[in-house]
Amino acid sequence: MEKPTIILATSNGVGMGHLARASAIALALKEHANPIIVSMAGGIAEIPEYMGIRCEYIPGRDRMWMTRDKWDVYLRDRLLALVDETGAKVMTFDGVVPYPGVIAAKFSHSKLALVWVRRGLWQKKPQRFVLGLQSQMMDYIVEPGDYARAYDFGPTATRKDARLTSSVSLYQKQTALSRDEARKVLGLDLDRPAVLVQLGTGDSDVNEKMTAALSGLIGWKDLQVILTKQPLDKDGKSLAPEGLDIRVVRHFPLARVLHAFDAGVCATGYNGVHELLPALVPTVFVSNIRGTDDQEARAQWCHDMGFALRANQADLRDITSTVKKLQEPETRERLSKKCAELPDPTGGAEIAKILYDLAMQEEPVRPSWLRYQQLQLQVHINRGLRHIAWIGLRRLGLIYRFLHPHLVVQKIKEENPIWGSQNTAKELHPLIKGDQRFEHLITGASDAYIKRRKEIADEAYGTKIEVINIKKQ
């Protein structure tokens, strides 16, 4: 029997949480299906080479490659073209706000089932006001489990429309490298202690947290401090205090080499918590309060239950003093031993099975929400109702974006896009971050697909686009 194709789409959120969950699900699907990941996040550059999963980068609205109106249509048409090219019957979306283009793609394709992978622990921000309407537009909703779910008092906590699974993580005991193996892969000394620091940089308050955290590591004898990017501010000034041996490593997925570390300092995102804790890494969590994710609630649960230490993200002295506690062997041993009580994060395999079962059905599952049944019964006026729903949802999204505008990443060159099916991080990162439009194609793209993509690009950019020198892998 031919394997079904399942598309996993993610938004461009804060951090790697959306992409990490999609990757975990895709890995679990590989044996029984053909997963394809599409994302607006730059981190997608890491996935195809290391995971053997076909991917496509779609530029987000924040790239400013086209107007908002055109981007909604562009996203819809890109997704529909990929569905037609691959024969996918199921598409998931992992993100807080399902884009109008995602929902429009479903309404434009009667055989396509749309599944919302909707993380819990939302803060009470404006997104909650469109939660009901967004949920009604879905065929199926899955909530990845969260270790801290008992501290979830946000807008999704009391809803009954999602299927709850175990937590989702790229960390799996059976694939994680041993301490020495992981250190050899990362190029670390085998006999010296090592601490992983995963905190962001950018705004002044975030930079101050990085410096405060690193200061708590001063005095740890022979320590290797491992970061995933250089600790620099926007002017190139180092955020690291003197006296630390700092090394920057790039490895994906990092979950596979977590046993290399004696301790960790990390933001309290879904990804960090559900990788570091099951890997038994003693951790201090310093929450990032931006975005929708209620990191403070997750950090407080981890602290209260004894699985990790919570530093007060608003108090730089507390960050330094809390991180300093990691220098105590008894503290690290206590935290690591406590983490062994946590259940394995098996949600990726659970969600993979749900998606596979949906893909093997003759027709998409249609949950019996009243609004959705009304749309289904009134076949002759469905187009009008769907159009109204789409416009309403889109306008709510525009209101949200007015209150919380995207950061403008950079000005883009208005010239012919670069086309290609590059699948290595070395090739993809410069193209995704570059100042020229980039039209990414899945590997093995057909001539018909390339032709359709050119038509979509022509419409989006408002000019005739040449498709030349396509680099195919």
N, C-alpha and C positions, 0 to 999 in steps of 0.2 A: 504494500500500500504506500502511495506517495505521501511524503511528510507534508503536513500543512504548514503554510507560512503565517507567522504571527509578527506583526509590527509593534514594537515597543517605543512609544514617543515620550520625550520628556521636555519639560520647560527649561529655561535658563535660570535656575534658582541660585540661592546663596549656597556656595560650597558644592560638593559632589554627591549629595544625598540622593537626588533624583536619578542620576546616572548610575550610581552604585547599586541602587535597588534594581533598576532595569537590567544591569549587567548580571546581577545574581540570578534574576529570573531567567534571563537569556541562557546562561550557562546550564541551568537546570533543564531548559527546554531542548538543548542541542541534540540530545539523543533521539528525541521523538518528533521534533519539529524543526523548521527553518526560521530561527528568530532573526529579525532585522531591527537594529536600534537606529532611531532618528532623533536628533536632538539639536536644540539651539545653544547648548552649552559647549564651550570650547574644549572641555575635558573629553569630549567624544573622540578627540584625536588619539587618545591612548588605547582605545578599545580594540579596533580591528586587528592590529598587529599582535597583541598579546593574548587575545581571547579567541581569535579565529571566527569572529562574528561579523557579518556584513553590516556596515553602518553608512549613514548619510547625514551630513551636517546640513542644517537649514538655518540660514541667518536669522537671528531674532530681530524683533522690532527695534531694539536698542541700537542696532548697527546703522539705522537711518539710511538704508539703501533705497527706500521707497517710502511713500506716504503710508499712514496707518490704514486707510481704506484699501489701498493696493496690497498691503502686507497681509491683511486678513484673507483676501482672495488668493494671494500667492501661496499662503500656507495651505489653504484648502486644496488648491489645485496641485501643489506638490505632493500632498498626502494621497490624493485621489490617483495621481499618475503612478505613484509607487504601488498602490493597491492593485491597479490594473496591470502593472508590469509583473508583479509577483503572485497575483491571485490570492492575496491575503484575505481571510474571512474575519479575522479578529485584529483589532488595534487597541492597545492600551495607551492611556495618557497618565503620566506621573507628574503632577504639579498641583499647586494650590488653586490656580485659576485656569480652568480649561478654556483655551483660546476660542473665540468665535469660529476661527478657521477649522479647528479640530471638530467642533460640533457640526459645522456646515458640511464637512467631509462625510460624516456619518449620514446626514440627511440626504446627501447626494448619491448615496450608494446603499440600496435597499438590502443587500446581502452582507453588509459590514456590521459587525457587532463592536460597539465601543465600550471599553472597560476603563473605569476611573480607578487608578491606584491612588487612593486618597489617604495620605498620612494623617494621623491624629495629632493631638497636642497643639492645636491652633491657639494663638493668642486672639484676644477679642478685638480684631481689627476689621476694617470695612469689608473685607472679603466675605465675612459671615452673612452679609445682607443678601448676597446672591447665591448662597449655598443651596437653598431649596430648589431654585430654578435650575441651577447647574446639575443637581443630582437627578432631577426629573428627566434630563436630556440623555442620561446614560442608560445603557442596556444592563450594566452590571457594575457594582462598586465593590472594591476590595480594600480593606484597611490592613496594612501591614502592622503586625503587632509591635508594641513598644514596651520595653521593660518597665517604663515609668507610667504605664497607662492608668494606674491607680491615682495618679496626680493630674489626670486630664480632666479639666473642668471647662474646656473650651466648647465652641459651637458644634463640633462633630461628636462630642462625648455621649450625648443622649440620643443621637439619631439611630434608627433601627434599619437603615437602608443598605448597610455594608456588611460584607462577609469578613469577619475578623480571622486573621491567620496568625501564625507565630511570627516573630520578628524576622526581618530579611537582612542578610548580611553576606558580604563577599568573604568573610572569614568562615572557614570550615575546617574542623579539626583534621579531616582526612587529607586535605590538600595543603595545609600550612607546613612550612619548612621548620626544621628543628632550629634551635638557637644558633648552633655553629654553622649550619647550612645557610641560614638567613644572613648571618654576618658575613660570610664569604661572598654571597651574592651582592651585598651592599658595600663590600670593601671595608668593613669595620674590623678593628682589632678584636681578637677573640677573647682576650683576657682583661679587657678594661670595661667598666660599666658604661652603659649607653642609655640615653634618654631621648625619646622622640617628642618634639615640640611641633604641634600643629595648630598654630594660631594665625589669624589673618594679619595683613598689613594694609595700610591705605590711609584712612582718616586718622587724625592726631590721637583720638582716644584709643583706637585700636592699636596704634603703634606704641602708645604708653603701656598698654597691657602686655604686649610682647616684651618690652624692656623689663617690666616688673617681674614677669614670669622667669625670664632668663636670669635675672638677678638672684632669684631664689635658688639657682643651681650653683652659684659661686661657692667654692670651698669643698665641693664634692671631689674627692681625690681621684685623679686619673680619668675624669669623666669625658666621654664623647657626647657632644650635643648634636643631635641629628634634626635638621629642618628640611622641609620639602621645597622651600624657596629661600632666596637670600633675604636676610632680615634688614631690609633697606626701606627708608621712607621715600616719598615721591621725588625728593631731590638727590637721592642716591646716598644719603647719610646712613651709616650703620646704626641699627637699633640695639645692637648687642653690647653689653658692658665688657670691659676688659677682663681678661683672665679665664676665658672659656675657649675650649677647643671645639669650634663649630664647623660642622660639615653639612653640605647641602647634597641630598641624594634625590634622584628621581627614579621611582620604581612603581610600576602598576601591574597588578593591584597590590597596594601596600599591605593589605590584609594577609597576604601570603607570607610576609616576612616579619610579622609583628613579634614573633618569639625572639627576635634579635634584641629586644629592648627590656631593660630592667625597670623602666617606668615611662610614663607619658604625661604630657601636658597638652590639653586639647580643648577646643570649643565643644559645647555640649550638643552638637548636632546629632541627628538620628544615626548618621553614618559612623561617627566617632565612637559613640556609646556602644553600638551594636557590633563593632569590630574589636575595640580595645578590651571591653569587659569579658566577652567570651574567650578572648585570647589570654585572659588572666594577667593583663598588664596593669600594675598599680598606677592609678591615674588621678591627676588633679584636673577638674573641669573648670574652665573659665568661659562663661556663657557669652554668646553673641546675641544681643537683644534686638538686632535688626531682623527684618523679615517677619514671617507669620509663625514660624516654629517657636514654641514656648520652651526655649532652652533652659530658662531658669527653673521651671517646674521639673524638667527632666534632671537637672543638676541637683535640685533639692531632694528628689527621690533617691538618686544614687547615693547622696550623702547620708540621708536619714536611714536608709536600709543598710549602710555600711559597705557598699560596693566600690565607692570612690570618695575622694575629697572634693568638696565644693569650695571654690574661692569666690569671694564677693567681687563680682565683675566691676562694681562701682568704687572699689577701694583698692588702690594700687599697693598699699602696704600689706593688706590682707592677701593679695595675690602672691606677693613675694614670700610672706611668712608661711602660707599654705604650701606653696611649691617646695619650700625649704624642708618641709616634713618628709618629702620623698627621700631625703638623704638618710633617714632612719631605717635601718634594715628591718626592724620589727614592724614598722608601719607598712612597708612594702609587702612583707610576708603576710600580715593580717589581711590586707586588701586582696592580694592574689588568692589567698585561701578562701575568702568570702565569695569571690567571683566564681569559684568552682561550683557554687550552688545554683548558678543561673542556668536556665534551660538552653539547649542548643538552638541557635537561630536557623530554623528549618523552613521559614516562610517562603523563601525563594522557590523551593521545590513544591510547596503547597500551592502557590499561585500559578506556577507552571502547569500543574495538573488541571487547575480550574480553566486556564486558557486553552489547553489542549482539548479538554472536553467540549468547550464552546466551539472550537474550530472544527470538531468532528461532527457537530450537529448539522442537520440539513438547513435549518433556519436559525438566525440569531435568537438567543433567549430574550424575551421581552418581559421584564418584571411588571407586575400589574399595578403600577402607579396610576391614579385616576387621570392625571393630566395626559399621560402617555397613551392610555386606552382611548381617551377622547380623540387624540390625534390619529390613532390607528383606525377607529371606527368611521371617522369622517373623512373617508378616502378622497372624496371629490373636492373637499376644500382644504385638504392637508397642506398643499403648497402655500396657501395663504397663511394658515396658522403657523406653519414652520417658519415662514419668512418673518412674521411678526415676532415669533419667539427669538429667532436669530437676531433681529434688529434690536429687540429689547435687551437681550443678553449683551450684545455688542455695546449698546449705549451705557449699560451699567458698567461694563469693562472700561469704557472711555472715561466715565466719571471717576472710577477708581484710579486710572492712570493719571488723571488730572491732579488728583490729590497726592498720588505717589508716583511721580514721573520716573520713567526709565533714566538711568544715567546714560548720557551720550558717550559711547565708547570712543569714537573718533570720526573725523570726516572721511568720507570714502571718495576715491577717484571715480568720476563718472565716465568710465571708458569700458571697452569690451571686457566682460568677465573672463576670469581664468576658469577653464573647464577641466575636470579630471576625476578619476576614481582612485586617487591616492589612498593608501591604507596604512601608512606608517606615521608615527608621531612626529618624526623628524620632518616629513613632508607636510603634514597637515597643520601643525601648529603655526608656522609662518603664514600659511594661506588663510587660516581662520582669523588670525589676529592682524592680518595685513590691511593695507589701505586701498586694496583693489577688490572689487566684487569677485566672489568665488562661488561657482556653481558645482557642487559636489555630486557625484554620481555613484551609485552602488556598483560594486564590481560585477562585471558581466552584463552591463546595461545593453539592452537591445537597441537597434537603430530606431525602432519606433518610439522607444522611450526617450532617446536623445532628441528626436524630432519634437515630441510633445513638450519636453523640458524647454526647448528653444522657444516654442510658442508661449509657454508660461513666462519665460524671461522677457520676451518681447512686450507682453502685456504689463508686466510689473515695472519695467524700467522705462516704458513709454518710447521705445526705439527699437529698431531692428538689430538683433543681436547675432553676431557671427559665432559659430561653433567651430573653432579651429584648434588644431593640435591637441586634441583630447588625449590626456595621458590615461591609458587604461592599464589596470593591474591584472 
